[in-house]
Amino acid sequence: MRESIVRRLAQISEEERALMAGAPVDISYYNRAGDAVMDPARILPADKAFGIRTHTRFADFPRHSHSYVEMIYQVRGSTCHIIDNSGELTLPTGSLLLLGRGSEHAIRAAGRDDIAVNFILIPSFFDNAAISIGGSNALSLFLRGNLRRDAPPCSHLVYDVSHSPALENLLENLVLLELEGAPLQRQELQQKTLELLFHHLSGQSASLVVSGRRDQEQAVVLSVLSRIESDVHCTLSALAEEHGMALSALSRLIRSHTGCTFTELLHTARFNRAIALLGGTRLSVADIAAAVGYENTAFFYREFAKRFGCTPAEYRRAHSV
């Protein structure tokens, strides 16, 4: 991030001056008295579905939970987090932490040069944003688990975005728009930029940092998700052999972490690939069905109509570039 922006983020707030003078964190600023759940109504204007603020330094932030999805971008230095009693998680520069609704969270005191930015995303943001949560990648599963009641929530994800100029540029633009103030046009631009950020993150399974109480299991599941994204012809038996696991054990592991079976995840990835080919190529429908793993064209047509409410030809006419 540009040094001029970092300098603005590093300015000491009135709240931080009080903390430096020995005052405790005033939790009532973030929630209603006696409640350990962060209340977005106390932090955001009534007409906003998301907000951006600099993380408060110089004091331990007490344990709390969220009624929204929080995203923390470590701009400079590091911060130390405790999430759901899973031990300490240190975010180095260039890390992006996503915290699920209901996850319990505390933060060790950050120093003057430990600059982090918090993104507050209430559920209505996802209702209005053009973000797909139907995919089989880790981010889509995280969002689905935190926004729907029919899937088990994942408490957090951590991405290393320090080697992705595109993601770093989007995050910088989001912060700059917030620093410059947000009239209606800038708010709309912020939302579109956030949507682009999530779109890019959905294809970044390789940048996920494995952490939490179930590191080993999570690593296996993330590896499977990454493989499904890149190879729609992969099989559960081949993946089980690669990971040295019984097929039934891997199947149960995938279901417990994602709320979906391997077959459901694979079908979702195949149809996502199919609609990309329909919109971006002139391949015949039969060739596309075969390319994504369906030799039975009738089955492909039938399942396509169930998922998208139209035929492949109708979809192509509406979405061709």
Secondary structure, DSSP 8 states (H G I E B T S, - for coil): --HHHHHHHTS--HHHHHHHTT----GGGTS-TT--EE-HHHHS-TT-SEEEEE---SS-EEEEEESSEEEEEEEES-EEEEETTS-EEEE-TTEEEEE-TT-EEEE----TT-EEEEEEE-HHHHHHS-----SSSHHHHHHHHHH-TTS----EEEEE-TT-HHHHHHHHHHHHHHHT---HHHHHHHHHHHHHHHHHHTT-GGGB---STTHHHHHHHHHHHHHHHH-TT--HHHHHHHTT--HHHHHHHHHHHHSS-HHHHHHHHHHHHHHHHHHH----HHHHHHHTT---HHHHHHHHHHHHSS-HHHHHHHH--
